[in-house]
Amino acid sequence: MARRRMDKKIKLPKRTKSYFDQFVNLANKQTLSPLDWERFHIFILACHAGNTKLPPGELKSLLIDNGFPEDNASSLSNIYNHGRDLLKLKLRVTL
C-alpha cells in the first residue's frame, strides 16, 4: 500500500466539498449504484465549474479517508482525472 502524505490536510472549496460530502456520505463504498455514479459525476462537474485544483493522488487519499477501499479509491481517482480532461477538452474543441 502506498504511503499517503499526512503532513498536508486536503481542503476543498466549500461548494465543491458539499458535493464531495454528498457523494461519500451516501455512496455504497463497495459497489456504486447508478445514483452514486450520478453524485460522483456532479462532484466532477462542480470541481470543473469551480476550477478546483485536485492533484493526482489527493482525491484517492480523500476517498480512502472517507471509507473507500484503496482499489475503489484508485479507480474513482482515475475516472475523475479522465472526466476533468474531457471537460477541459470540450472547452477547446468545436465539433
N, C-alpha and C positions, 0 to 999 in steps of 0.2 A: 504494500500500500504506500503510495507516495505521501511524503510529509507535506502538510499544509503549513503555510506561513501563519503563525499565531500572533506575530508582533503587530499586525495591522488589522484593525477591525474594518470590515467592509461596510460602507454606509451608502445606501441607495437614497436618491431624492425622494421626498415624501410621497409624491403622486405615484412614482414607479414602485416604491415599497408597498403601497396599498395594493397594487395589482399582484405583486410578488406574494404578499401575505395571503391574499385571497386564494391564489394558486396552491401554495404549500399547506395552508391550513385545511383546505377542502379536498385535496388530491388523495387518491389511493396511491400511496408511495410505491407499491409493488407493481401494480398494473394500472396504467392510466385509463380512465373511461373517456368517452367522447367529450363529455363536459369538462373533464380535467384538461384535455388537449386544447379545448377552446379557451379556457382560462390561461393556459400557458402561451397560446398564440397571442392573446390580448396583452399579456405581460411583454412579449417581444415587441408588439406594436407600440406599447407605452414607452419602452426603452428607446425605440426608434424616434417616436414623436418628441420625447424629452431630451434626445441626444445624450442619453445616459451612457457613460463610458464604463464598460464592464469587461476588463481584460480577460483573456482566456484563463481558465482555472479559478477565477473568483466566483463565477456562478456555480461551478461544481462545488466549491467549498461552502457556499451559502446553502445549497441544496442538501449536502451531507449534514451540515449543522442543523438543518430542519427536518432530519429524519429519513432522507432518501438513501437507499443503498448506494454504495460507490459506483457500481456499474450503471445504475439508472441515472445517477447524477452526471456521470461522464457522457452518457448518450444524450441527455437533455441539454447539456452544455454544448455539445456538437450541433445539435438541432438549432439551438439558439443562435450560434455563430452563422450557420447556413441561412437562417431566417434574416438576420441582420444584413448579411452580404446581399441577399436577394433584394431587400428593401433599398439598400444603397444603390444597387444596380438599376433598379426601377427609376430612380431619380435621374440617371444619366442616359438611359436608353429609351428611345421612342420607337415603337413598332408600327 
